[in-house]
Amino acid sequence: MDINKLLKENIVNLNDLKKHMKISKSDEKKLEEIIKIHPMSMTKYYLSLIDWNNKNDPIKKMMIPAIDELNTIGSYDTSGEATNTKMDGLQHKYQQTALILSTNRCAAYCRFCFRKRLVGLPNTEILNRFDDAVKYISKNKQITNVLVSGGDSLMLPTDILEIFLKKLTKIKHLKFIRFGSRIPVAFPKRIYDDPKLLALFKKYSTKTKRLYVVTHFNHPNEITKDSIKAIDCLINSNIIISNQTVLMKGVNDNPKVLAELMDQLTSIGVLPYYVFQCRPVSRVKHHFQMPLYKGYKVVEDAKKLLNGHAKRFKYAMSHKTGKIEILGMDKQYMYFKYQQAKDPKDLSRFFKKKINKKAGWLDDFK
């Protein structure tokens, strides 16, 4: 499959959207300014899922630039990625995990992206010497898994993915390899129309060293016959699939919607993994982030509607100090626990913060 050709045939731009968008000329100019800073792109398939008669359509909110993006409050590196970079495109924050930024491209540029600083833009953060990354991982035997992300790792040509897998699977201390991808959501055709990709996954996902795909479904409307077909193809290729969802204001901050998402994911063979607090990213925080106080209630109310398998996910935030689970709250305090930590001394540390109903991030608490 020539993924570049396929993308060219399937990508839409702002001009394609103008016939759907009811905005003033002045707002149109503002959107064009925003797109110069953070590009807009999506597939024709994903565009077809938008109900343009619904002003609150969740996919439209996630994908179409909004005037709110002019608000620059926040940071472009909310998780301290710069300080964890060992070489261009390789991060090592948590002892057992290496992260490869394999590309700056996605099939759909989500407006809530926490890597807005690089996605769709020229940059120097992407891996350009894969052999050097392999050497680093080989020397650091505490690394037991690699996450290949980006951008979207499945935007890489299948031949390149084969090179990655051939070299990474030879590293004995790696137990599994993950690919972070929103392709099953936004561009499922890339999966189910590429038998070479599926054969590659089947070859390298073995009994003793499995391959994982971590998907990114945020709303039940994204679960369609096409996305289910892509998921089924991955499952039949020996891939284990889990899902990370971002909790977003106006998208999935309704307990019934969140519960329906988790229920449907479980039914199609995708394991709910994390629900992430939306990060305070510049041009994102003001638009999508909701207070942790409210977020916790939404998550807990959703879990009350779910069975054991569908509610195994953790509500967490990826802070610069680590991955922190939001465990609970009472009248005075909100309770947290480090699931992963940059400083090993913080691992599994339990702590509390006095309730602040406006706090959307750990740094917002006193």
C-alpha positions in Angstrom: 0.0 0.0 0.0 1.2 3.5 -0.9 0.0 5.3 2.2 1.0 8.7 0.8 -1.1 8.2 -2.3 -4.0 6.8 -0.2 -3.8 9.9 2.0 -3.8 12.3 -0.9 -7.0 10.7 -2.1 -8.7 10.8 1.3 -7.6 14.0 3.1 -9.8 17.1 3.2 -8.8 20.7 4.0 -10.5 23.9 5.1 -11.8 24.7 1.6 -13.6 21.4 1.6 -15.2 22.3 4.9 -16.4 25.8 4.1 -19.6 24.5 2.5 -20.5 22.9 5.9 -19.3 25.7 8.2 -21.6 28.6 8.9 -19.1 31.2 10.1 -18.6 34.9 9.4 -15.8 36.2 7.2 -13.9 37.6 10.2 -14.1 34.2 12.0 -13.0 32.5 8.9 -9.9 34.7 8.9 -9.2 33.8 12.5 -9.5 30.1 11.7 -7.1 30.5 8.9 -4.6 32.1 11.3 -5.0 29.2 13.7 -4.5 26.7 11.0 -1.2 28.3 10.1 0.0 27.7 13.6 -1.6 24.3 14.1 -2.6 22.6 10.8 -6.0 21.0 10.2 -6.4 17.7 8.5 -8.8 14.8 8.5 -9.9 12.0 6.2 -13.1 12.0 4.1 -14.2 9.0 6.1 -13.9 10.7 9.5 -15.5 13.9 8.1 -18.5 11.8 7.0 -19.2 10.9 10.7 -19.9 14.6 11.5 -23.6 15.6 11.8 -23.4 19.2 10.6 -27.0 19.8 11.9 -25.8 19.2 15.4 -23.9 22.2 16.7 -22.6 20.1 19.5 -21.4 17.2 17.3 -18.5 15.6 19.3 -16.3 14.8 16.2 -16.8 18.3 14.9 -15.6 19.7 18.2 -12.6 17.4 18.2 -11.5 18.1 14.6 -12.7 21.5 13.4 -10.6 24.5 14.5 -12.4 26.8 17.0 -12.0 30.4 17.9 -11.2 29.3 21.4 -7.9 28.1 20.2 -6.8 31.8 20.1 -6.5 31.4 23.9 -2.9 30.5 24.5 -3.1 29.8 28.2 -1.1 26.6 29.0 2.1 24.9 27.9 3.3 23.0 24.8 5.1 20.5 26.9 2.8 19.5 29.8 4.6 16.2 30.6 8.2 17.4 30.5 9.0 15.6 27.3 12.0 17.8 26.5 13.8 16.8 29.7 13.2 13.1 29.0 14.6 13.2 25.5 17.8 11.1 25.1 18.2 11.8 21.3 15.9 13.3 18.7 12.8 11.1 18.7 13.6 8.9 21.7 12.3 9.6 25.2 13.0 7.6 28.4 10.9 8.9 31.3 9.8 5.7 33.0 12.5 3.1 33.8 10.9 0.2 31.9 9.5 2.1 28.9 11.2 3.8 25.9 9.1 6.1 23.7 9.9 6.6 20.0 8.4 9.6 18.2 8.3 8.0 14.8 6.5 10.6 12.8 4.9 14.1 13.0 2.0 13.0 10.8 -1.5 11.9 11.6 -4.5 11.0 9.4 -6.5 13.5 11.6 -5.1 16.4 13.5 -7.1 16.5 16.7 -7.6 20.0 18.1 -7.0 18.6 21.7 -3.6 17.1 20.8 -0.9 17.4 23.5 1.8 17.4 20.9 0.5 20.3 19.0 4.0 21.7 19.0 5.1 19.2 16.4 2.1 17.4 14.7 1.9 18.4 11.1 4.8 20.9 11.5 8.4 20.9 10.5 10.5 20.0 13.6 13.5 18.3 15.0 11.9 16.1 17.6 11.1 13.1 15.3 13.4 10.1 15.2 15.8 10.3 12.2 18.4 7.6 13.2 16.5 4.5 14.1 19.7 2.4 14.6 20.9 4.8 17.3 17.6 4.3 19.1 17.9 0.6 18.9 21.4 0.8 20.4 20.2 2.9 23.3 17.4 0.4 24.0 19.7 -2.6 23.7 22.2 -1.1 26.2 19.5 -0.2 28.8 18.3 -3.6 29.9 15.8 -2.2 32.4 13.7 -1.2 29.3 11.1 -4.0 28.9 8.8 -2.3 26.4 8.8 0.2 23.6 5.9 2.6 22.7 6.1 3.7 19.0 4.1 6.9 18.8 4.3 10.2 17.1 2.1 11.7 15.4 0.6 8.4 14.5 2.9 5.4 14.2 0.6 3.6 11.7 1.1 6.5 9.3 4.5 5.0 8.6 4.7 3.0 5.4 4.4 -0.8 6.1 8.0 -1.3 4.8 9.3 1.0 7.5 7.2 -0.7 10.2 8.8 -3.9 9.2 12.2 -2.5 9.7 11.2 -1.3 13.2 9.7 -4.7 14.1 12.6 -6.7 12.7 15.1 -4.8 14.8 13.1 -4.2 18.0 12.0 -7.9 18.3 15.6 -9.0 18.3 16.2 -7.2 21.6 15.9 -10.0 24.2 14.9 -7.9 27.2 11.9 -6.3 25.4 8.8 -8.2 26.4 6.3 -6.4 24.2 6.0 -3.5 21.7 3.2 -1.0 21.5 2.0 1.2 18.6 0.0 4.3 19.6 -2.5 5.0 16.8 -5.8 6.7 16.1 -5.8 5.2 12.6 -8.6 2.6 13.5 -10.7 5.6 14.5 -9.9 8.1 11.7 -8.6 6.1 8.8 -9.6 2.4 9.3 -9.2 1.7 5.5 -5.4 1.9 6.1 -5.6 -1.2 8.2 -8.2 -3.4 6.5 -7.1 -2.7 3.0 -3.4 -3.5 3.7 -2.9 -7.3 3.8 0.8 -6.8 4.0 0.5 -4.8 7.3 -1.8 -7.5 8.8 0.6 -10.3 7.7 3.5 -8.3 9.3 1.7 -8.0 12.6 0.8 -11.7 12.6 4.4 -12.6 11.9 5.9 -10.5 14.7 3.2 -10.8 17.4 4.2 -14.1 18.9 3.4 -16.2 21.9 6.3 -14.8 23.9 6.5 -11.3 22.6 3.2 -9.7 21.8 2.4 -6.6 19.8 -0.1 -4.1 21.1 -2.0 -1.3 19.4 -3.2 1.4 21.8 -6.2 3.1 20.1 -7.8 6.4 20.9 -11.6 6.3 20.7 -13.2 9.2 22.5 -16.9 8.9 21.7 -19.4 6.2 20.7 -20.0 7.9 17.3 -16.4 6.8 16.4 -17.4 3.1 16.6 -18.7 2.3 13.2 -18.8 -0.8 10.9 -15.5 0.5 9.4 -13.7 0.9 12.7 -15.0 -2.4 13.9 -13.7 -4.0 10.7 -10.2 -2.5 11.3 -10.3 -3.7 15.0 -11.3 -7.2 13.9 -8.5 -7.4 11.4 -6.0 -6.4 14.1 -7.4 -9.0 16.5 -7.1 -11.7 13.8 -3.5 -10.6 13.3 -2.6 -11.5 16.9 -2.7 -7.9 18.1 -3.9 -7.1 21.6 -5.8 -3.8 21.6 -6.3 -1.3 24.4 -7.8 2.2 24.4 -6.9 5.5 25.9 -9.6 8.2 26.0 -9.3 11.9 26.8 -12.0 13.3 29.0 -13.1 16.5 27.3 -15.6 19.2 27.9 -18.5 19.1 25.5 -17.3 15.8 23.9 -17.6 12.9 26.4 -18.2 14.6 29.8 -21.6 13.0 30.2 -21.5 9.7 32.3 -24.0 7.9 29.9 -21.8 8.8 26.9 -18.6 7.7 28.6 -20.3 4.5 29.8 -21.6 3.7 26.3 -18.1 4.2 24.9 -16.5 1.8 27.3 -19.3 -0.7 26.9 -19.0 -0.7 23.1 -15.2 -0.9 23.1 -15.4 -4.0 25.4 -17.9 -5.6 23.1 -15.7 -5.2 20.0 -12.6 -6.5 21.8 -10.8 -3.3 22.8 -9.7 -3.1 26.4 -10.5 0.2 28.2 -7.1 1.2 29.6 -7.0 4.9 30.7 -9.3 7.9 30.7 -6.9 10.8 30.8 -7.5 14.2 32.2 -7.2 16.7 29.3 -3.8 18.3 29.6 -3.3 22.0 30.0 -1.9 22.4 26.5 -1.7 25.9 25.0 -4.8 26.5 22.9 -6.4 23.4 24.4 -6.8 24.0 28.2 -9.4 26.7 27.8 -11.3 24.9 25.2 -11.4 21.2 26.4 -10.2 20.8 29.9 -12.7 20.4 32.8 -12.0 20.6 36.5 -10.7 17.4 38.1 -13.5 17.7 40.7 -16.1 17.4 38.0 -14.1 14.9 36.0 -13.9 12.5 38.9 -17.7 12.6 39.3 -18.3 12.0 35.6 -15.9 9.0 35.6 -17.4 7.5 38.8 -21.0 8.0 37.6 -20.0 6.3 34.3 -18.5 3.3 36.2 -21.7 2.8 38.1 -23.3 2.0 34.7 -20.7 -0.6 33.7 -19.8 -4.2 34.3 -16.4 -5.2 35.7 -14.6 -5.6 32.3 -15.8 -2.3 30.9 -14.8 -0.3 34.0 -11.2 -1.5 34.4 -9.8 1.8 33.1 -8.1 4.3 35.4 -8.8 8.0 35.5 -5.3 9.6 35.4 -3.2 12.5 34.3 0.2 12.4 32.6 2.0 15.0 34.7 5.7 15.9 34.2 6.4 14.0 37.4 4.6 10.8 36.3 1.3 9.1 35.5 -1.0 10.0 38.4 -4.3 8.2 39.1 -7.2 10.2 40.6 -8.4 7.7 43.2 -11.2 9.5 45.0 -12.3 12.4 47.1 -14.2 13.3 50.2 -15.5 16.7 51.5 -12.0 18.0 52.2 -9.5 16.2 50.0 -8.8 14.7 46.6 -6.7 11.5 46.7 -4.0 10.5 44.2 -1.5 7.8 43.5 1.5 7.5 41.2 1.0 4.6 38.7 4.3 5.6 37.0 6.9 8.1 38.1 10.0 9.8 36.7 11.6 9.5 40.1 11.4 5.8 41.2 10.9 7.0 44.8 7.5 8.3 43.8 6.3 5.0 42.4 3.0 3.9 44.1 3.1 7.0 46.3 -0.3 7.9 47.7 -1.0 11.6 48.4 -3.8 14.1 48.8 -4.6 17.7 48.0 -7.2 20.0 49.5 -10.3 20.2 47.3 -10.1 23.0 44.7 -13.2 22.8 42.5 -11.5 24.8 39.7 -8.3 22.8 39.6 -7.8 21.1 36.2 -4.2 19.9 36.8 -2.0 18.9 39.7 -0.2 22.3 39.5 -3.4 24.1 40.2 -3.6 22.8 43.8 -1.8 24.7 46.6 
